[in-house]
Structure formats: C-alpha cells, structure tokens
Amino acid sequence: MSAKASLFVDKNHTALQPDEIFWRDIQPWLETKGYELRSRYKPGWTASWGEFEDPYTHEDGAPILVPHILDATRTSDGQMLFEGLQFMHHNHVAHRDYPMDPFPTDIYYIGNLIREDFLQRTRGVEFMLPLVVDMIHPDPSKRPTVDEVVRRFEEIRADLSIRTLRSRLVEKSERRHKMRAVVRDIQHFFMTVSYILHRQNPIPTPRD
C-alpha cells in the first residue's frame, strides 16, 4: 500500500470521534427544535467517500475541531452559530464538566474561533472586532451573555451596507500571491453579478 493510500486509511474519519458522539445523540432533539446538523451527525450515517478518497473534499468528511462547538443551521431561515448557541443556552445545555460557569466559556470559544479563523486570517470582517474583544474578555463575568451577543450581532449586521455584505473575504496571505488575488477578484465579480441578476439576497436564506 502506498504512503498516500495509507494516509487516507489512517485518517478516513469513517467513524465518529468520541467528542462527536454527543452531537449525534442530540441530533434528533435539535432537529425537532428546528436546527439541522451536517449529515455526519445523523443516526445511521455512513461516509460518502471511498476508501482512498480524501474525506475533506466531502461535506460530511470534516470532523469536529472544537469538542463543544459545532456548526448548525436554523431551518426556518438558514441562520447559524450565534443563534444556535443561544438556543442551546436557553435550554440550559453546556456540555462540558467545568468547575466554573460553562456558559461564558462557550462565549469565549466562539469569540476566539472568529478571531483566529477570520479576524487574524482575512480582511473584510473588521466590524466584528469590538464584539469579539468583549467575547474573549479575560474575566468571564465581563463577557456578554449569548442574548447580548445575538442582539449586538443583529445590530452590526443591520448597519452593514449591501456592498459590504457582497464583498469577498480576502485572505491576508494573498499579499504574497498577487495573481491568486486577481483571479479570485474576477471570480467574485462574476459571481456577484450573477447573484444580483437572479435577485439573490446578500444574506442567503433557504427561500433564496
């Protein structure tokens, strides 16, 4: 067996990791409440890729990155992340065994996720910085509650212009790859024109 094939076998992700079992077990309950998880966490899931395929090229191939945070979509309008966390907290679900209040810890982890994956790596989401700074405050008692986070995010989003909403996230690494940036700019331009011609909202919903 080649080294490449061995890599894919060793990392094929065809079985859920221990941290993912929690999400699989509560998936039916979340679905009844209007939240949809990726197919990976549905009962009876089987991998959609072959033995020697890269699982990361498939929607259900990416395993959980942070044990207590998972992407979910609110089926009524396609919203996710903050609203999903709000729903969990309203139902008193914080699935970790910490000696401290776990809810501010949830706020910290999502704030830090946004900081590391977006604010530090891309340009175009600077409007999130004040909220994220408060979410990762060193003092847990000074972090906003999930309701405050949702309210502030809705206010931020309401103030964004259509142009900002339709602009692309630019990876900071593109500064070193000028041609890649030009290609992505062109692709984004034509994609945006297509969305406008088809009257698709800058914030997509299932109805779009």
N, C-alpha and C positions, 0 to 999 in steps of 0.2 A: 504493500500500500504506500502511495506517495506521501511525502510530508504534508502536501496541501490537502489531500484527502483525509489524512489523519487529523489535521487541524479542524476540519469541518465536523468530523465524527466526534471529536472531543468536545466541541463547542456547539453542538447542534441544537441545543435548547428544546429538544422534543419532549422533555419532562419539565414540569413546573419546579422552580426553585422553592425551598422551604418558605421564604418570605412571600411567595406568591400564593400560597395555599389559602391565606386569609382572604385575599381578594376573590379567589374562586368560590370560596364558601359563602361570601356575602353577595356575590353577583346576582342571584335570583332576587334577593331582597332589594338591592339597588335598582334593579330593572322594574320592579313593581312601583318604585318611587320615582321613576322617570329618568334614571341615569343609566347609560349604556357603557359598558366596558368593552375593550377590544375582544375579539373572538377568542384570544388566547385564554381568557379567564372564564369562559362559558363552560358549564358542565359538559363533559364528553368531548372536549376539544382534542383534535389531532392536528399535528403540524401540517402546513400546506406546502412544505418544500420537500424535495428529495434528499436522499442520504448525503450526497456530495454537493448540494447547493448551499450557498451562503444564506443562513436564516435571516440576516439583517436586510436582505433585499425583499423580504415579505412583511406585510403589515403585522402578522402575528408572531414574527420572529424575534422581536426585540424584547428581552426580559426586563424585569423591573430594575431600575437603577438605584432608587432610594426606597428602602423597605416600606415606609409608611406613606409614600406619596405615589399616586397612580393617576394617569390621565383618564378622564371620563367625560362623556358628552351628555348634556341635558337634552333629552329627546324632543322636548317641546320647542326649543329654539336654537339648539346647537351650541349653547354656552358651555364653558368648561372651566376647570381649575379653581378659581376663587369661589364660584357658585357651588361647585362640588364639595369643596372643603366646608363651606357654610352649611350645606345640607348635613354633612357628617357631624359637625359640631352641634347643630340644632338637635340632632338625635343622640347626643352625648357619646359619640363614637370617636375615641382617640386610641388607636390600637397599639399602644406601647406600655411597657411597665416601667414608668419613671417615678422616682420619689417626689418629683416636682409636678406642678400643674402641666399636663401634657399639651393643652391647647395652645399656649404661647409658643411651645416648641414646634408645633405644626406651622404656626405663622412664620417662625424663623426659617424653617427648612424651605418653605415655598419662596420666601423672600430671597434666601440665599441661592436657590435654584435659578431664579430670574436674574440675579446679579451675575452669577458665574456663566450661565448659558447665553445670556442676551446682552446685558449691560457691558460686560467685560469683553465680549467677543464680537459684538456688532455695533453699528451706528444706526440710529433711527428710532430708538426706544428710550431716549434720554428723559422723556416726560414721565417715565416710571420711577426715576431715581428718588425723589422725595418719599414716595410711598415705601419703596424697598428699604431705604435707610431706616425708616421707622419700624419696619417689619423685622429687621435684624438687629434691633437695639440690644446692647449687651444686657440690659436689665429687663427680664421677661415681663415685669409688671408694667413697663412703659411701652410695650408693643401693642398695637391696635388689636381689637378683637376681630374675629372674622367678619362680623357685621359691619364694622368700621372700614375694613379692607374693601369689602364689596361696595359699600357706599362711595368711598373715595375713588375706587376704580371706575365706577359708573360716571362720576363727575369728571374724571380725567378723560374718559372716552368721549363724553358728550362735548367736550371742548376741542376735540381734535378736528381739524379740517378734513374735507374729503381728500385733498391732495396728500395729507399726511397718512390717512388711512390706506390710500392706494400706493404709497411709496414702498419700495422694497427694503428689506433689511440688508445692509451692506456689511459683510464680514470685514473686520479690521485687517485681516491678513491679505485682503485684496490689494492693499497698497503695494505689496511686493509682487503682485501678478496683474499688471495693467491690462493685458489682453483678456484675461478671465473676467475682469470687471467690465470691460467694454461689451463682451459677449452677453454677460448677464444683464447689463443695462438694456441692450437691444431686445433680448428675450422678454424682459419685464415690460418694456414699452408695448410690444405687440400683444402680450397677454392682457395688459391693462386696457388697451383699445378694444380687445375682444370682449372683456367684461363690460365695458361701457356700452358697446353696441348691443349687447344682449341684456342690458339693463340689470346687471347683477350688482347687488349692494356691495360696498367695500367691506362690510362685515357680513360674511355669508351666514345664512340660516338654512335649515332643511327645506324651507319653502322655495329657496333660490335654486 
